[in-house]
Amino acid sequence: MLWLMLCTLVAWQGSCYGGTQVTMNLLQHWDTNWEGQFSVPLTSNVLGWELKIHFSTPVSGIQEWDGTWVQQGGDSGLDYILLNKVDKGYHAAGSTLTIRMMGKFSGSTPPSATAEFIDLTSDTQTVPPIVIPNNQEQTKYNYEEVLVKSVLFYEAQRSGKLPSNNRIPWRGDSALNDTGSNGEDLTGGYYDAGDHVKFNFPMAYTTTMLAWGYLEWKDAYTLSGQHQQVLDAIKWPLDYFLKCHVAPHELYVQVGDGGPDHGFWGRPEDMTMARPAFKITETKPGSDVAGETAAAMAAGYLVFKHINATYANTLLTHSRQLYDFAKNFLGKYSDSVNQAAAYYRSDSYQDELAWAAMWLYQATGEAKYLTNAEQDRVTGAAWGDSWDDKTTYTDILLYKFTHKDEYKTDIEATFTDWMPGGTLPYTPGGMAYRLQWGALRYTVNMATAALMAADTGLHPQQYRCWALSQINYALGDNPTNRSYVVGFGNNAPKRPHHRSSSCPSMPAPCGWDEQKNPGPNPHVLYGALVGGPGADDSYKDDRMDYVKNEVACDYNAAWQSGIAGLIHLAVQHQFPNSCN
């Protein structure tokens, strides 16, 4: 781990990348002028490079056309470091990178030179050992590996000052100047997807779902060696939400503007655009995002109450205040914050009010929250749960605590629609297909809901078998036998629509050429679930196709929890191996 941290700090010097030694070919010289050329045969695609040159005699006034000087001369006047220009980084495997330059020399003998060519394309990231719990039932896929890598995905999405134990060597501190309109510190949280906006509505949903999966299936994390890692993944956005809640009836709900942000292709560490912050207030309400943030904090209280009581109680205080804010000042946040409407427009806030109330009921045991949840819940079969819809999730919690038939009826109606023979279409390969954009997200969200419902006693074998079929589709049980999880399984996506993982290692520049790079992303975005196939099971691993290759924090939230649920079942010898 120490080596990884040091490597991140000194990567610009090339010490972690295994440079190639090359010699300058002196093309010509006259008077005190010289012209030379370095030639580097390439065995793999290069997206960024650095050349560390040592001349035999002092030189000056060097002209070249491919890079930017990081160091000119050094203490001796002999040592130079050249970093590629943003449009001069990409070179295809099998070609020869030629770097020509000319300058002045002193003395009677023209210079010779040697150089270390450093390929900044890839990184030094490693995956931690995968721990398989003892006496676990045999499963087709290594769900522990999926779990470990999903946690790594969240670490790759971190904004702000990174911790000393950062495991993503191609990520550094970023967005350290994120502030509110009155100078409030809004650093931290997760970048939403392949971009760098912090959209709090889906981020809060992500946090609640990660916490729920941990609370239900903690043994999966503990036995897989991921207990502390998932706690860190849950706490990272909670710390940010505490900063965002600056007054009982004021909550920042977004940092960054989607327009300028999407006009930039590069690392978050290199951002220079303005990052405005937007909040909801009494006159500009947002019951949905306030409710979801209240739910995340109440769930966080349950996660941390036996680990850090002071922190947990702080979360609970903010959760209560936010819930009251949501209930007493009704409105959709995307009507109040126009900058969110084009990306995460809210359909309704009623489901979030009920969802938040159920989490506060679990956290406090106070009957008023259960009463409110029952009054506010959305009735009938659900369209499908996601960052914008918590209908089925709420019904499952209501049934768990009340066992009332009305909740059971709605849960069953939902899964009757979703399962084969219902109203929902299926791909030829067997994936329940709700919507084109991020198709797998909706499928795995409902698969996890089915696992949660089964744990309450509702049709355990049927619901678990269906959930298993949908999760395994994403892992390889599909017509092309491919995984839809980056860095896992057979023929996994290598070109997710994700800016920072598409960039070469720092300090090489990054720009739109990296978006168009036909090769794989230089950094493996381990664990990220991509949007998935079309309605006919078709899929192309293409960074430009953001509908099928976008990744997002909300995509992985229920997904990771569902994976934990399958590990739990295997550990408890309840895994649905007998499915038809």
C-alpha positions in Angstrom: 0.0 0.0 0.0 2.8 2.4 0.8 4.4 1.6 -2.5 1.2 2.5 -4.3 1.0 5.9 -2.5 4.6 6.7 -3.2 4.1 5.7 -6.8 1.2 8.1 -7.1 3.3 10.9 -5.7 6.4 10.3 -7.9 4.8 8.9 -11.0 5.8 12.0 -13.0 9.4 11.0 -12.5 8.8 7.7 -14.2 10.0 5.6 -11.2 6.8 3.4 -11.3 6.4 2.9 -15.0 9.5 1.1 -16.2 11.0 3.4 -18.8 12.7 2.4 -22.1 16.2 3.6 -22.8 16.7 5.4 -26.1 19.6 7.2 -27.7 19.4 10.4 -29.8 20.4 10.2 -33.4 22.4 13.3 -34.2 21.0 14.4 -37.6 23.2 17.4 -38.3 25.2 20.2 -36.7 26.7 23.5 -37.9 28.4 26.2 -36.0 26.9 25.9 -32.5 23.6 24.5 -33.7 22.5 20.9 -33.6 19.5 18.8 -34.7 18.7 15.4 -33.3 15.9 12.7 -33.1 14.7 10.2 -30.7 12.9 7.1 -32.1 10.8 4.8 -29.9 9.3 1.6 -31.4 5.9 1.0 -29.7 4.6 -2.4 -28.9 1.3 -1.2 -27.5 -0.9 1.9 -27.9 0.4 4.9 -26.1 -1.8 7.7 -24.8 0.7 9.7 -22.9 4.4 9.8 -22.6 7.4 11.5 -20.9 11.0 11.8 -22.1 13.8 12.3 -19.6 16.9 13.4 -21.5 20.5 13.7 -20.4 22.8 15.5 -22.8 26.6 15.1 -22.8 27.2 18.8 -22.9 25.1 21.8 -21.9 22.5 22.8 -24.5 20.0 25.7 -24.7 17.3 27.2 -26.8 15.8 23.8 -27.7 13.0 23.8 -30.2 10.6 20.9 -30.6 7.0 20.3 -31.6 5.6 17.3 -29.7 5.8 18.2 -26.0 6.0 20.7 -23.2 9.1 21.1 -21.1 8.7 20.1 -17.5 12.4 20.7 -16.8 14.9 22.6 -18.9 18.5 22.0 -18.0 18.3 21.2 -14.3 21.2 22.1 -12.0 23.8 20.9 -14.5 22.2 22.3 -17.7 22.3 18.7 -19.0 18.9 17.3 -17.9 15.6 17.9 -19.6 12.1 16.4 -19.1 9.6 16.6 -22.0 5.9 15.8 -21.5 3.7 15.2 -24.5 1.3 17.9 -25.7 -2.4 17.2 -25.4 -2.8 16.4 -29.1 0.5 14.5 -29.3 -0.1 11.7 -26.8 -1.7 9.0 -28.9 0.4 6.6 -31.0 -0.7 3.2 -32.2 1.0 -0.1 -31.4 3.4 -1.1 -34.2 4.4 2.5 -35.0 7.5 4.4 -34.1 7.2 7.6 -32.1 9.7 10.1 -33.5 10.6 13.2 -31.5 12.8 15.7 -33.3 14.4 18.8 -31.8 17.1 21.3 -32.4 19.1 23.8 -30.3 22.4 25.4 -29.4 25.4 23.8 -27.8 28.6 25.1 -26.2 32.1 23.9 -26.8 33.5 22.3 -29.9 31.7 19.0 -29.8 28.0 18.6 -30.7 25.9 16.9 -28.0 25.0 13.2 -27.7 22.1 12.3 -25.6 20.4 9.3 -23.9 16.8 9.4 -22.7 14.3 7.4 -20.7 11.0 7.1 -22.5 8.2 6.6 -20.0 4.8 5.4 -21.2 2.2 7.1 -19.0 -0.7 5.2 -20.5 -1.3 2.6 -17.8 -1.1 2.6 -14.0 0.1 0.5 -11.1 -3.3 -0.4 -9.6 -3.7 -3.8 -8.2 -6.8 -5.7 -6.9 -6.7 -6.8 -3.3 -6.8 -10.6 -2.6 -10.2 -12.1 -3.0 -11.4 -13.9 0.2 -13.9 -16.7 -0.2 -15.8 -17.5 3.0 -15.2 -21.0 4.4 -17.9 -23.6 3.9 -19.7 -21.4 1.4 -21.9 -23.1 -1.1 -20.5 -23.5 -4.6 -21.6 -20.7 -7.0 -21.2 -20.2 -10.7 -19.6 -16.8 -10.4 -17.1 -15.4 -8.0 -19.4 -12.9 -6.2 -16.7 -12.0 -3.7 -14.6 -10.7 -6.6 -17.5 -8.7 -7.9 -18.1 -7.2 -4.4 -14.4 -6.2 -3.9 -14.3 -4.5 -7.3 -17.6 -2.7 -6.9 -16.1 -1.1 -3.7 -13.1 -0.1 -5.8 -15.4 1.6 -8.2 -16.7 3.9 -5.5 -13.2 4.8 -4.5 -12.5 5.8 -8.1 -15.5 8.2 -7.9 -14.3 10.1 -4.8 -14.2 13.9 -5.0 -12.2 16.1 -2.6 -9.1 15.4 -0.5 -8.3 11.7 -0.9 -7.3 9.7 2.2 -3.8 8.4 2.9 -5.0 4.9 2.1 -6.2 5.7 -1.4 -6.1 2.6 -3.5 -6.6 4.2 -6.9 -3.2 5.4 -8.1 -4.6 7.3 -11.1 -6.8 9.5 -8.9 -5.6 12.5 -6.8 -7.1 15.3 -4.8 -9.8 17.2 -6.8 -12.4 19.9 -6.6 -10.9 21.3 -3.4 -12.5 24.7 -3.9 -16.1 23.4 -4.0 -18.0 25.9 -1.9 -21.5 27.2 -1.3 -22.8 30.6 -2.0 -21.7 31.8 1.4 -18.3 30.1 1.3 -19.4 26.8 2.9 -17.1 23.9 2.5 -18.7 21.5 0.0 -15.7 19.3 -0.7 -16.1 15.5 -0.8 -18.8 13.2 -2.0 -18.9 11.2 -5.2 -18.7 12.3 -8.8 -22.0 11.1 -10.4 -20.9 9.1 -13.4 -18.3 9.5 -16.1 -18.5 13.3 -15.5 -17.6 15.5 -12.5 -20.9 16.9 -11.3 -22.0 16.0 -7.8 -25.7 15.3 -8.1 -26.9 14.8 -4.6 -30.3 13.1 -5.4 -28.8 10.0 -7.0 -25.8 10.2 -4.6 -28.2 10.0 -1.6 -30.1 7.1 -3.1 -26.7 5.4 -3.7 -25.8 5.9 0.0 -29.1 4.5 1.3 -28.9 1.4 -0.9 -25.3 0.7 0.1 -26.3 1.1 3.7 -29.4 -1.1 3.3 -27.4 -3.9 1.7 -24.8 -3.7 4.5 -27.5 -3.8 7.2 -29.3 -6.8 5.7 -26.2 -8.8 4.6 -23.3 -7.6 6.8 -21.8 -11.2 6.9 -21.1 -11.0 3.2 -18.9 -8.0 3.7 -17.2 -9.3 6.9 -16.5 -12.7 5.5 -15.2 -11.3 2.2 -12.8 -9.0 4.0 -14.7 -5.9 2.9 -16.2 -4.7 6.1 -14.1 -1.6 6.7 -14.1 -0.8 2.9 -17.9 -0.7 2.7 -18.1 1.4 5.8 -15.7 3.9 4.2 -17.8 3.8 1.0 -21.0 4.7 3.0 -19.3 7.3 5.2 -17.7 9.2 2.3 -20.9 10.7 0.9 -22.5 11.0 4.4 -19.7 13.4 5.5 -20.4 15.4 2.4 -24.1 15.5 3.1 -23.5 16.9 6.6 -21.6 19.7 4.9 -24.4 20.3 2.5 -27.1 20.7 5.2 -26.1 24.2 6.3 -29.3 25.0 8.1 -32.5 23.1 9.1 -34.3 24.3 6.0 -31.3 24.8 3.6 -29.7 21.9 1.7 -27.2 22.1 -1.1 -28.2 19.5 -3.7 -25.7 19.9 -6.5 -22.2 21.1 -7.1 -21.2 21.8 -10.7 -23.1 22.7 -13.8 -23.8 19.9 -16.3 -23.3 22.1 -19.4 -19.7 23.3 -18.8 -18.9 20.0 -17.1 -19.9 17.9 -20.1 -17.9 20.3 -22.3 -14.7 19.1 -20.7 -13.1 15.7 -21.3 -10.4 15.2 -18.8 -9.6 14.4 -15.2 -11.4 16.0 -12.2 -7.9 16.9 -10.9 -7.5 19.2 -14.0 -10.8 21.0 -13.9 -10.7 24.8 -14.2 -14.3 25.6 -15.0 -16.6 27.3 -12.4 -18.4 24.9 -10.1 -21.5 26.6 -8.9 -23.5 25.1 -6.0 -27.3 25.0 -5.9 -29.5 24.6 -2.8 -33.1 24.1 -1.8 -34.8 26.4 0.7 -38.3 27.1 2.0 -39.1 29.2 -1.0 -37.4 26.7 -3.4 -38.2 23.3 -1.9 -37.2 19.8 -2.8 -39.1 17.2 -0.8 -37.6 14.4 -2.9 -33.9 15.2 -2.4 -34.4 16.3 1.2 -36.4 13.1 1.9 -33.7 10.9 0.2 -30.9 12.6 2.1 -32.9 12.1 5.3 -33.2 8.4 4.4 -29.5 8.1 3.7 -28.6 9.7 7.1 -31.1 7.5 9.0 -29.7 4.5 7.3 -26.2 5.8 8.1 -27.2 6.1 11.8 -28.1 2.4 11.8 -24.8 1.5 10.2 -22.7 3.5 12.6 -24.6 3.6 15.9 -22.5 0.8 17.4 -19.3 1.9 15.8 -19.3 5.7 16.4 -22.3 6.8 18.5 -21.4 10.5 18.3 -21.3 10.4 14.5 -24.4 8.3 14.3 -26.4 10.7 16.5 -25.3 13.7 14.4 -26.6 11.9 11.3 -29.9 11.2 13.1 -30.3 14.8 14.1 -29.8 16.0 10.5 -32.1 13.2 9.2 -35.0 14.4 11.5 -34.5 18.0 10.4 -34.4 17.1 6.7 -37.5 15.0 6.9 -39.4 17.8 8.6 -38.1 20.2 5.9 -39.3 17.7 3.2 -42.7 17.3 4.8 -43.5 20.9 5.6 -42.2 22.6 2.4 -43.5 20.4 -0.5 -42.1 20.5 -4.0 -39.9 18.8 -6.5 -36.2 19.8 -6.3 -35.9 19.8 -10.1 -38.5 22.5 -10.3 -36.4 24.6 -7.9 -33.0 23.8 -9.3 -33.2 24.1 -13.1 -29.6 22.9 -13.5 -30.7 19.5 -12.3 -33.7 19.2 -14.5 -31.9 18.1 -17.6 -30.1 15.3 -15.9 -32.1 14.0 -12.9 -35.6 15.4 -13.2 -37.8 14.2 -10.4 -41.1 12.6 -11.2 -42.6 12.9 -7.7 -41.7 13.4 -4.1 -44.3 11.2 -2.5 -42.2 8.0 -2.7 -39.2 9.7 -1.0 -41.4 11.0 1.9 -42.6 7.4 2.6 -39.1 6.0 2.1 -37.5 8.5 4.5 -40.2 7.9 7.1 -39.5 4.1 7.0 -35.8 4.7 7.6 -36.5 7.1 10.5 -38.9 4.5 11.9 -36.2 1.9 11.9 -33.7 4.4 13.4 -36.0 5.7 16.2 -38.8 3.2 16.7 -41.2 6.2 16.8 -44.7 5.3 15.6 -45.3 8.6 13.9 -42.8 7.8 11.2 -44.5 4.5 10.5 -47.9 6.3 10.3 -46.5 8.8 7.9 -44.9 6.2 5.7 -48.2 4.3 5.5 -50.0 7.5 4.6 -47.5 8.7 2.0 -46.6 5.5 0.2 -47.4 5.1 -3.4 -50.0 2.3 -3.9 -50.2 -0.3 -6.7 -47.6 -2.1 -8.7 -44.4 -0.2 -9.2 -42.9 0.8 -12.6 -39.4 -0.1 -11.3 -37.3 1.3 -8.5 -34.3 3.6 -9.0 -32.9 6.9 -7.9 -36.3 8.4 -8.7 -38.6 5.7 -7.5 -38.6 3.9 -4.2 -42.1 2.4 -4.3 -41.2 -1.3 -4.1 -38.3 -0.7 -1.7 -40.7 1.1 0.7 -43.4 -1.6 0.4 -40.8 -4.2 1.3 -39.9 -2.3 4.4 -43.5 -1.8 5.3 -44.3 -5.4 4.9 -41.2 -6.4 6.9 -42.4 -4.4 9.9 -46.2 -4.8 9.6 -46.9 -7.9 7.5 -50.0 -6.2 6.2 -51.6 -7.8 3.2 -51.9 -4.5 1.3 -48.1 -4.3 1.0 -47.7 -7.9 0.1 -50.3 -7.5 -2.6 -48.5 -4.6 -4.2 -45.1 -6.3 -4.0 -46.5 -9.4 -5.7 -48.2 -7.3 -8.3 -44.9 -5.6 -9.1 -43.0 -8.8 -9.5 -45.9 -10.4 -11.5 -45.3 -7.6 -14.0 -41.5 -8.0 -13.9 -41.2 -11.7 -14.1 -41.6 -13.8 -17.3 -45.3 -13.9 -18.3 -45.9 -10.3 -17.0 -46.2 -7.1 -18.8 -42.5 -6.3 -19.0 -40.7 -7.2 -22.2 -37.6 -9.5 -22.1 -34.6 -9.6 -24.4 -34.2 -12.9 -26.3 -31.4 -13.8 -23.8 -33.6 -13.4 -20.8 -33.1 -10.0 -19.4 -36.1 -8.0 -18.1 -35.9 -4.9 -20.2 -37.5 -1.8 -18.7 -35.7 1.1 -20.4 -33.0 1.7 -23.0 -30.8 4.1 -21.1 -28.9 2.2 -18.4 -31.0 -0.9 -19.0 -29.2 -3.1 -16.5 -29.6 -0.6 -13.8 -33.4 -1.1 -13.6 -33.0 -4.9 -14.0 -30.5 -5.3 -11.1 -32.4 -2.8 -8.9 -35.4 -5.0 -9.1 -33.4 -8.2 -8.7 -32.1 -6.8 -5.4 -35.6 -5.8 -4.4 -36.6 -9.4 -5.1 -33.9 -10.7 -2.7 -35.0 -8.3 -0.1 -38.6 -9.3 -0.5 -37.7 -13.0 -0.3 -36.0 -12.4 3.0 -39.3 -11.2 4.4 -40.8 -14.6 3.5 -42.4 -13.7 0.2 -42.0 -16.5 -2.3 -38.3 -17.1 -1.4 -37.4 -19.7 -4.0 -39.2 -17.9 -6.9 -37.9 -14.5 -6.1 -34.4 -15.6 -5.4 -34.2 -17.6 -8.6 -35.5 -14.7 -10.7 -33.0 -12.4 -9.0 -30.2 -14.8 -9.6 -31.1 -15.1 -13.3 -31.0 -11.3 -13.8 -27.7 -10.8 -11.8 -26.1 -13.7 -13.6 -27.2 -12.3 -17.0 -25.0 -9.2 -16.2 -22.1 -11.5 -15.3 -22.1 -13.7 -18.4 -25.4 -15.7 -18.7 -26.3 -14.0 -21.9 -26.1 -14.8 -25.6 -22.6 -13.3 -26.0 -21.3 -14.9 -22.7 -19.9 -11.5 -21.8 -19.7 -9.7 -18.5 -21.1 -6.2 -18.2 -18.8 -5.4 -15.2 -15.6 -3.7 -16.0 -12.6 -5.7 -15.0 -14.6 -8.9 -14.2 -15.3 -12.1 -16.1 -15.3 -12.9 -19.8 -15.0 -10.2 -22.5 -15.7 -7.4 -20.0 -16.2 -3.8 -21.1 -12.8 -2.0 -21.6 -14.1 1.3 -22.9 -16.6 2.7 -20.4 -17.8 6.2 -20.9 -15.8 7.6 -18.1 -13.4 10.6 -18.3 -10.7 10.0 -15.7 -10.2 6.3 -16.5 -9.9 7.2 -20.2 -7.0 9.6 -19.5 -3.3 8.5 -19.3 -1.6 8.6 -16.0 -0.8 12.0 -14.6 0.9 14.3 -15.4 0.2 13.5 -19.1 -2.4 15.9 -20.5 -5.9 14.6 -21.4 -8.5 15.9 -23.8 -11.0 15.0 -26.5 -8.5 12.8 -28.3 -8.7 10.4 -25.3 -12.5 10.2 -25.7 -11.9 9.1 -29.4 -9.2 6.7 -28.5 -10.2 3.4 -30.2 -8.3 1.3 -27.6 -9.3 0.4 -24.1 -9.3 2.9 -21.3 -5.8 3.0 -19.9 -7.1 2.6 -16.4 -9.4 -0.3 -15.6 -12.5 1.1 -13.8 -12.8 -2.0 -11.7 -16.3 -3.1 -10.7 -18.3 -0.5 -12.7 -21.5 -1.9 -14.1 -22.1 -0.4 -17.6 -25.5 0.6 -18.9 -25.9 -2.7 -20.8 -27.4 -4.2 -23.9 -30.2 -3.2 -26.2 -33.6 -4.9 -26.3 -32.1 -7.5 -28.7 -29.2 -8.3 -26.4 -26.9 -6.3 -28.8 -23.9 -4.5 -27.3 -20.8 -2.7 -28.5 -18.0 -1.8 -26.2 -17.8 1.8 -27.4 -16.9 4.8 -25.2 -18.8 7.1 -27.5 -22.1 5.1 -26.8 -22.9 6.5 -23.4 -26.4 4.9 -23.4 -24.9 1.4 -23.2 -21.5 2.3 -21.7 -22.2 5.0 -19.1 -21.4 4.1 -15.6 -22.8 5.8 -12.5 -22.9 5.6 -8.7 -26.5 4.7 -8.7 -26.0 1.8 -11.2 -23.7 0.1 -8.7 -25.6 0.7 -5.5 -28.4 -1.9 -5.6 -26.1 -4.1 -7.7 -23.5 -4.2 -5.0 -26.1 -4.9 -2.4 -27.6 -7.7 -4.5 -24.2 -9.3 -4.9 -23.8 -9.1 -1.1 -27.2 -10.8 -0.8 -26.1 -13.7 -3.0 -22.9 -14.1 -0.9 -25.1 -14.2 2.2 -27.3 -16.9 0.8 -24.3 -19.0 -0.2 -22.8 -18.5 3.3 -26.1 -19.5 4.9 -26.5 -22.5 2.6 -29.6 -21.0 1.1 -28.3 -20.3 -2.3 -30.9 -21.0 -5.0 -29.0 -23.7 -6.9 -32.1 -25.6 -7.8 -33.5 -23.0 -10.1 -34.9 -24.2 -13.5 
